[in-house]
Amino acid sequence: MPRSAAAPPFPSLSPSPIPRAADSDRRRTSASVVLRSVLEHGPVARSTIARLTGLSPASVTDYCARFARLGLIREAEPPRQAKGVGRPHVPLDLDDSRFVVGGVHVAVPYTTVALLDLRGRVVAERQLKHGATDPSAVLARAADGLTALLDRAPGCRPLGVGFAAGGWVDRDSGTVVDHPLLDWREVPVREVIGARTGLPVHVDGHARALVNAERLFGRARGSRSVLHLFVGNVVDAAFATNDEVHYGPRSQAGAIAHLPVPGGREPCECGRSGCLQAELSERTLCRRAREAGVVAGVNPMRVVAAAAGGDPVAVRLLVERAARVGRAVGLLLDVLNPETVVVTDIGVIHRADCLSAVREAVGADRAAAVVPTSFPDSVLAVAGGAVALDLLYRDPLGSSPVPN
């Protein structure tokens, strides 16, 4: 995803470049807030958008006309006119019928490919199990799977592809820098998927992608600061404040896999014991379930199913794990103090007692800040697609296609 040019080491003596850059940023921001207002409040009148955004009615009308030409918004049915004089205000709404984005999420056991509409809703989805984790083969299969979904949706025009994965993912270079569980190093995802699909590809870590999904389409909309904790085979986090996700140098922020867990004894690949990912990962959950005779295999949904069927050991394993998740949340709350904490975890998604265990571990004074993911049935598909949708809503005029 492109970034603005770095500032020069010393102020320029020429005043002209600075206003041009500032004007460009201002226009991009104004376009973004107008489209976000339609997303969040539509059907909505132009006058209401002007009031919500603080922009002039003329500016709002201009941006809305551009969005309509691009096919991003449409006029909705006006409300029934009460008796009186004057033309009724024609409200505007998002046009979610024309465009889709592709989503690719690479997990340890399988890849999810999906199509999402402009409201972040999954309209098609498929899981592709890994025969092997060679990156070239995995990415080629993902690109072909995405193309097959698009072929079955001939009325939808793709705006681009979002890719998400765990591990260290560099947004700017479009690269998976390091994913130890897949044994991926410096994989040029943007280049590979882009060459195979012919579409623009945007790449990010899945925790950051889900923060953006939550602030655009989920429970965290309107929150001034959001922490997302992703607990799967990979355990990582992301933090956003004032609508901006923190990345750090080469997008390395959020790497919490090796934070020490007090009392943890699980051996970690780093050579220590009690690291956060080693203690909380779904692989550890499944191994403990196998050792307890609850299930066979490595699918954590079997543990959830056993718990739903009344197996007390499965219930105990999930609730105890959720309490450890809660202690991790408490630690991150102490450091970052976010307004909202979103937890993506298989136990929290499917069981109220697991969410209660997380909140109890956090403490009564902060429990209300902790919420489960807003996308329980499609979290990985949303993670991929949200990478592309975030770009659209940040720069709708720059990232939208020229209309046919």
Secondary structure as a PSIPRED ss2 file (coil, helix, strand):
# PSIPRED VFORMAT (PSIPRED V4.0)

   1 M C   1.000  0.000  0.000
   2 P C   1.000  0.000  0.000
   3 R C   1.000  0.000  0.000
   4 S C   1.000  0.000  0.000
   5 A C   1.000  0.000  0.000
   6 A C   1.000  0.000  0.000
   7 A C   1.000  0.000  0.000
   8 P C   1.000  0.000  0.000
   9 P C   1.000  0.000  0.000
  10 F C   1.000  0.000  0.000
  11 P C   1.000  0.000  0.000
  12 S C   1.000  0.000  0.000
  13 L C   1.000  0.000  0.000
  14 S C   1.000  0.000  0.000
  15 P C   1.000  0.000  0.000
  16 S C   1.000  0.000  0.000
  17 P H   0.000  1.000  0.000
  18 I H   0.000  1.000  0.000
  19 P H   0.000  1.000  0.000
  20 R H   0.000  1.000  0.000
  21 A H   0.000  1.000  0.000
  22 A H   0.000  1.000  0.000
  23 D H   0.000  1.000  0.000
  24 S H   0.000  1.000  0.000
  25 D H   0.000  1.000  0.000
  26 R H   0.000  1.000  0.000
  27 R H   0.000  1.000  0.000
  28 R H   0.000  1.000  0.000
  29 T H   0.000  1.000  0.000
  30 S H   0.000  1.000  0.000
  31 A H   0.000  1.000  0.000
  32 S H   0.000  1.000  0.000
  33 V H   0.000  1.000  0.000
  34 V H   0.000  1.000  0.000
  35 L H   0.000  1.000  0.000
  36 R H   0.000  1.000  0.000
  37 S H   0.000  1.000  0.000
  38 V H   0.000  1.000  0.000
  39 L H   0.000  1.000  0.000
  40 E H   0.000  1.000  0.000
  41 H H   0.000  1.000  0.000
  42 G C   1.000  0.000  0.000
  43 P C   1.000  0.000  0.000
  44 V E   0.000  0.000  1.000
  45 A C   1.000  0.000  0.000
  46 R H   0.000  1.000  0.000
  47 S H   0.000  1.000  0.000
  48 T H   0.000  1.000  0.000
  49 I H   0.000  1.000  0.000
  50 A H   0.000  1.000  0.000
  51 R H   0.000  1.000  0.000
  52 L H   0.000  1.000  0.000
  53 T H   0.000  1.000  0.000
  54 G C   1.000  0.000  0.000
  55 L C   1.000  0.000  0.000
  56 S C   1.000  0.000  0.000
  57 P H   0.000  1.000  0.000
  58 A H   0.000  1.000  0.000
  59 S H   0.000  1.000  0.000
  60 V H   0.000  1.000  0.000
  61 T H   0.000  1.000  0.000
  62 D H   0.000  1.000  0.000
  63 Y H   0.000  1.000  0.000
  64 C H   0.000  1.000  0.000
  65 A H   0.000  1.000  0.000
  66 R H   0.000  1.000  0.000
  67 F H   0.000  1.000  0.000
  68 A H   0.000  1.000  0.000
  69 R H   0.000  1.000  0.000
  70 L H   0.000  1.000  0.000
  71 G C   1.000  0.000  0.000
  72 L C   1.000  0.000  0.000
  73 I E   0.000  0.000  1.000
  74 R E   0.000  0.000  1.000
  75 E E   0.000  0.000  1.000
  76 A C   1.000  0.000  0.000
  77 E C   1.000  0.000  0.000
  78 P C   1.000  0.000  0.000
  79 P C   1.000  0.000  0.000
  80 R C   1.000  0.000  0.000
  81 Q C   1.000  0.000  0.000
  82 A C   1.000  0.000  0.000
  83 K C   1.000  0.000  0.000
  84 G C   1.000  0.000  0.000
  85 V C   1.000  0.000  0.000
  86 G C   1.000  0.000  0.000
  87 R C   1.000  0.000  0.000
  88 P C   1.000  0.000  0.000
  89 H C   1.000  0.000  0.000
  90 V C   1.000  0.000  0.000
  91 P C   1.000  0.000  0.000
  92 L E   0.000  0.000  1.000
  93 D E   0.000  0.000  1.000
  94 L E   0.000  0.000  1.000
  95 D C   1.000  0.000  0.000
  96 D C   1.000  0.000  0.000
  97 S C   1.000  0.000  0.000
  98 R C   1.000  0.000  0.000
  99 F E   0.000  0.000  1.000
 100 V E   0.000  0.000  1.000
 101 V E   0.000  0.000  1.000
 102 G E   0.000  0.000  1.000
 103 G E   0.000  0.000  1.000
 104 V E   0.000  0.000  1.000
 105 H E   0.000  0.000  1.000
 106 V E   0.000  0.000  1.000
 107 A C   1.000  0.000  0.000
 108 V C   1.000  0.000  0.000
 109 P C   1.000  0.000  0.000
 110 Y E   0.000  0.000  1.000
 111 T E   0.000  0.000  1.000
 112 T E   0.000  0.000  1.000
 113 V E   0.000  0.000  1.000
 114 A E   0.000  0.000  1.000
 115 L E   0.000  0.000  1.000
 116 L E   0.000  0.000  1.000
 117 D C   1.000  0.000  0.000
 118 L C   1.000  0.000  0.000
 119 R C   1.000  0.000  0.000
 120 G C   1.000  0.000  0.000
 121 R C   1.000  0.000  0.000
 122 V E   0.000  0.000  1.000
 123 V E   0.000  0.000  1.000
 124 A E   0.000  0.000  1.000
 125 E E   0.000  0.000  1.000
 126 R E   0.000  0.000  1.000
 127 Q E   0.000  0.000  1.000
 128 L E   0.000  0.000  1.000
 129 K E   0.000  0.000  1.000
 130 H C   1.000  0.000  0.000
 131 G C   1.000  0.000  0.000
 132 A C   1.000  0.000  0.000
 133 T C   1.000  0.000  0.000
 134 D C   1.000  0.000  0.000
 135 P H   0.000  1.000  0.000
 136 S H   0.000  1.000  0.000
 137 A H   0.000  1.000  0.000
 138 V H   0.000  1.000  0.000
 139 L H   0.000  1.000  0.000
 140 A H   0.000  1.000  0.000
 141 R H   0.000  1.000  0.000
 142 A H   0.000  1.000  0.000
 143 A H   0.000  1.000  0.000
 144 D H   0.000  1.000  0.000
 145 G H   0.000  1.000  0.000
 146 L H   0.000  1.000  0.000
 147 T H   0.000  1.000  0.000
 148 A H   0.000  1.000  0.000
 149 L H   0.000  1.000  0.000
 150 L H   0.000  1.000  0.000
 151 D H   0.000  1.000  0.000
 152 R C   1.000  0.000  0.000
 153 A C   1.000  0.000  0.000
 154 P C   1.000  0.000  0.000
 155 G C   1.000  0.000  0.000
 156 C C   1.000  0.000  0.000
 157 R E   0.000  0.000  1.000
 158 P E   0.000  0.000  1.000
 159 L E   0.000  0.000  1.000
 160 G E   0.000  0.000  1.000
 161 V E   0.000  0.000  1.000
 162 G E   0.000  0.000  1.000
 163 F E   0.000  0.000  1.000
 164 A E   0.000  0.000  1.000
 165 A E   0.000  0.000  1.000
 166 G C   1.000  0.000  0.000
 167 G C   1.000  0.000  0.000
 168 W E   0.000  0.000  1.000
 169 V E   0.000  0.000  1.000
 170 D E   0.000  0.000  1.000
 171 R C   1.000  0.000  0.000
 172 D C   1.000  0.000  0.000
 173 S C   1.000  0.000  0.000
 174 G C   1.000  0.000  0.000
 175 T E   0.000  0.000  1.000
 176 V E   0.000  0.000  1.000
 177 V E   0.000  0.000  1.000
 178 D E   0.000  0.000  1.000
 179 H E   0.000  0.000  1.000
 180 P C   1.000  0.000  0.000
 181 L C   1.000  0.000  0.000
 182 L C   1.000  0.000  0.000
 183 D C   1.000  0.000  0.000
 184 W E   0.000  0.000  1.000
 185 R E   0.000  0.000  1.000
 186 E E   0.000  0.000  1.000
 187 V E   0.000  0.000  1.000
 188 P C   1.000  0.000  0.000
 189 V H   0.000  1.000  0.000
 190 R H   0.000  1.000  0.000
 191 E H   0.000  1.000  0.000
 192 V H   0.000  1.000  0.000
 193 I H   0.000  1.000  0.000
 194 G H   0.000  1.000  0.000
 195 A H   0.000  1.000  0.000
 196 R H   0.000  1.000  0.000
 197 T H   0.000  1.000  0.000
 198 G C   1.000  0.000  0.000
 199 L C   1.000  0.000  0.000
 200 P C   1.000  0.000  0.000
 201 V E   0.000  0.000  1.000
 202 H E   0.000  0.000  1.000
 203 V E   0.000  0.000  1.000
 204 D E   0.000  0.000  1.000
 205 G E   0.000  0.000  1.000
 206 H H   0.000  1.000  0.000
 207 A H   0.000  1.000  0.000
 208 R H   0.000  1.000  0.000
 209 A H   0.000  1.000  0.000
 210 L H   0.000  1.000  0.000
 211 V H   0.000  1.000  0.000
 212 N H   0.000  1.000  0.000
 213 A H   0.000  1.000  0.000
 214 E H   0.000  1.000  0.000
 215 R H   0.000  1.000  0.000
 216 L H   0.000  1.000  0.000
 217 F H   0.000  1.000  0.000
 218 G C   1.000  0.000  0.000
 219 R C   1.000  0.000  0.000
 220 A C   1.000  0.000  0.000
 221 R C   1.000  0.000  0.000
 222 G C   1.000  0.000  0.000
 223 S C   1.000  0.000  0.000
 224 R C   1.000  0.000  0.000
 225 S E   0.000  0.000  1.000
 226 V E   0.000  0.000  1.000
 227 L E   0.000  0.000  1.000
 228 H E   0.000  0.000  1.000
 229 L E   0.000  0.000  1.000
 230 F E   0.000  0.000  1.000
 231 V E   0.000  0.000  1.000
 232 G C   1.000  0.000  0.000
 233 N C   1.000  0.000  0.000
 234 V C   1.000  0.000  0.000
 235 V E   0.000  0.000  1.000
 236 D E   0.000  0.000  1.000
 237 A E   0.000  0.000  1.000
 238 A E   0.000  0.000  1.000
 239 F E   0.000  0.000  1.000
 240 A E   0.000  0.000  1.000
 241 T E   0.000  0.000  1.000
 242 N C   1.000  0.000  0.000
 243 D C   1.000  0.000  0.000
 244 E E   0.000  0.000  1.000
 245 V E   0.000  0.000  1.000
 246 H C   1.000  0.000  0.000
 247 Y C   1.000  0.000  0.000
 248 G C   1.000  0.000  0.000
 249 P H   0.000  1.000  0.000
 250 R H   0.000  1.000  0.000
 251 S H   0.000  1.000  0.000
 252 Q C   1.000  0.000  0.000
 253 A C   1.000  0.000  0.000
 254 G C   1.000  0.000  0.000
 255 A C   1.000  0.000  0.000
 256 I C   1.000  0.000  0.000
 257 A C   1.000  0.000  0.000
 258 H C   1.000  0.000  0.000
 259 L C   1.000  0.000  0.000
 260 P E   0.000  0.000  1.000
 261 V C   1.000  0.000  0.000
 262 P C   1.000  0.000  0.000
 263 G C   1.000  0.000  0.000
 264 G C   1.000  0.000  0.000
 265 R C   1.000  0.000  0.000
 266 E C   1.000  0.000  0.000
 267 P E   0.000  0.000  1.000
 268 C C   1.000  0.000  0.000
 269 E C   1.000  0.000  0.000
 270 C C   1.000  0.000  0.000
 271 G C   1.000  0.000  0.000
 272 R C   1.000  0.000  0.000
 273 S E   0.000  0.000  1.000
 274 G C   1.000  0.000  0.000
 275 C E   0.000  0.000  1.000
 276 L H   0.000  1.000  0.000
 277 Q H   0.000  1.000  0.000
 278 A H   0.000  1.000  0.000
 279 E H   0.000  1.000  0.000
 280 L H   0.000  1.000  0.000
 281 S C   1.000  0.000  0.000
 282 E H   0.000  1.000  0.000
 283 R H   0.000  1.000  0.000
 284 T H   0.000  1.000  0.000
 285 L H   0.000  1.000  0.000
 286 C H   0.000  1.000  0.000
 287 R H   0.000  1.000  0.000
 288 R H   0.000  1.000  0.000
 289 A H   0.000  1.000  0.000
 290 R H   0.000  1.000  0.000
 291 E H   0.000  1.000  0.000
 292 A C   1.000  0.000  0.000
 293 G C   1.000  0.000  0.000
 294 V C   1.000  0.000  0.000
 295 V C   1.000  0.000  0.000
 296 A C   1.000  0.000  0.000
 297 G C   1.000  0.000  0.000
 298 V C   1.000  0.000  0.000
 299 N C   1.000  0.000  0.000
 300 P H   0.000  1.000  0.000
 301 M H   0.000  1.000  0.000
 302 R H   0.000  1.000  0.000
 303 V H   0.000  1.000  0.000
 304 V H   0.000  1.000  0.000
 305 A H   0.000  1.000  0.000
 306 A H   0.000  1.000  0.000
 307 A H   0.000  1.000  0.000
 308 A H   0.000  1.000  0.000
 309 G C   1.000  0.000  0.000
 310 G C   1.000  0.000  0.000
 311 D C   1.000  0.000  0.000
 312 P H   0.000  1.000  0.000
 313 V H   0.000  1.000  0.000
 314 A H   0.000  1.000  0.000
 315 V H   0.000  1.000  0.000
 316 R H   0.000  1.000  0.000
 317 L H   0.000  1.000  0.000
 318 L H   0.000  1.000  0.000
 319 V H   0.000  1.000  0.000
 320 E H   0.000  1.000  0.000
 321 R H   0.000  1.000  0.000
 322 A H   0.000  1.000  0.000
 323 A H   0.000  1.000  0.000
 324 R H   0.000  1.000  0.000
 325 V H   0.000  1.000  0.000
 326 G H   0.000  1.000  0.000
 327 R H   0.000  1.000  0.000
 328 A H   0.000  1.000  0.000
 329 V H   0.000  1.000  0.000
 330 G H   0.000  1.000  0.000
 331 L H   0.000  1.000  0.000
 332 L H   0.000  1.000  0.000
 333 L H   0.000  1.000  0.000
 334 D H   0.000  1.000  0.000
 335 V H   0.000  1.000  0.000
 336 L H   0.000  1.000  0.000
 337 N C   1.000  0.000  0.000
 338 P C   1.000  0.000  0.000
 339 E C   1.000  0.000  0.000
 340 T E   0.000  0.000  1.000
 341 V E   0.000  0.000  1.000
 342 V E   0.000  0.000  1.000
 343 V E   0.000  0.000  1.000
 344 T E   0.000  0.000  1.000
 345 D E   0.000  0.000  1.000
 346 I H   0.000  1.000  0.000
 347 G H   0.000  1.000  0.000
 348 V H   0.000  1.000  0.000
 349 I H   0.000  1.000  0.000
 350 H H   0.000  1.000  0.000
 351 R C   1.000  0.000  0.000
 352 A H   0.000  1.000  0.000
 353 D H   0.000  1.000  0.000
 354 C H   0.000  1.000  0.000
 355 L H   0.000  1.000  0.000
 356 S H   0.000  1.000  0.000
 357 A H   0.000  1.000  0.000
 358 V H   0.000  1.000  0.000
 359 R H   0.000  1.000  0.000
 360 E H   0.000  1.000  0.000
 361 A H   0.000  1.000  0.000
 362 V H   0.000  1.000  0.000
 363 G C   1.000  0.000  0.000
 364 A C   1.000  0.000  0.000
 365 D C   1.000  0.000  0.000
 366 R C   1.000  0.000  0.000
 367 A H   0.000  1.000  0.000
 368 A H   0.000  1.000  0.000
 369 A H   0.000  1.000  0.000
 370 V E   0.000  0.000  1.000
 371 V E   0.000  0.000  1.000
 372 P E   0.000  0.000  1.000
 373 T C   1.000  0.000  0.000
 374 S C   1.000  0.000  0.000
 375 F C   1.000  0.000  0.000
 376 P C   1.000  0.000  0.000
 377 D C   1.000  0.000  0.000
 378 S C   1.000  0.000  0.000
 379 V H   0.000  1.000  0.000
 380 L H   0.000  1.000  0.000
 381 A H   0.000  1.000  0.000
 382 V H   0.000  1.000  0.000
 383 A H   0.000  1.000  0.000
 384 G H   0.000  1.000  0.000
 385 G H   0.000  1.000  0.000
 386 A H   0.000  1.000  0.000
 387 V H   0.000  1.000  0.000
 388 A H   0.000  1.000  0.000
 389 L H   0.000  1.000  0.000
 390 D H   0.000  1.000  0.000
 391 L H   0.000  1.000  0.000
 392 L H   0.000  1.000  0.000
 393 Y H   0.000  1.000  0.000
 394 R H   0.000  1.000  0.000
 395 D C   1.000  0.000  0.000
 396 P H   0.000  1.000  0.000
 397 L H   0.000  1.000  0.000
 398 G H   0.000  1.000  0.000
 399 S H   0.000  1.000  0.000
 400 S C   1.000  0.000  0.000
 401 P C   1.000  0.000  0.000
 402 V C   1.000  0.000  0.000
 403 P C   1.000  0.000  0.000
 404 N C   1.000  0.000  0.000
